[in-house]
Amino acid sequence: MKKIIEFFCYEDDKPVEIQIEPDAIIFTASPNSNLKFFAVNCQDDFEWFIRIDHASKAVQLLPESKGSFQIEVYQDGQQLDYSYG
């Protein structure tokens, strides 16, 4: 099972920083691009939680499950050099 969360910015939007936990790695969603976080090999209880920091205009992404899972990150369809799990 896969569970996906996607971030995108329109042409005139400012970039948004997305910090994924527990690694505290920061990815940037830039104008005219999309950033997808795939939870793969996860259990049915897997959920994404999001914390928005309005002061710094950043997002904290918190994956949660009682079971194991893996995270893959894609920007504009290309897998980035990051994996968790």
Secondary structure, DSSP 8 states (H G I E B T S, - for coil): --EEEEEEE-TT---EEEEETTTTEEEEE-BTEEEEEEEES--TT-EEEEEEETTTTEEEEEEE-SS--EEEEEETTEEEEEEE-
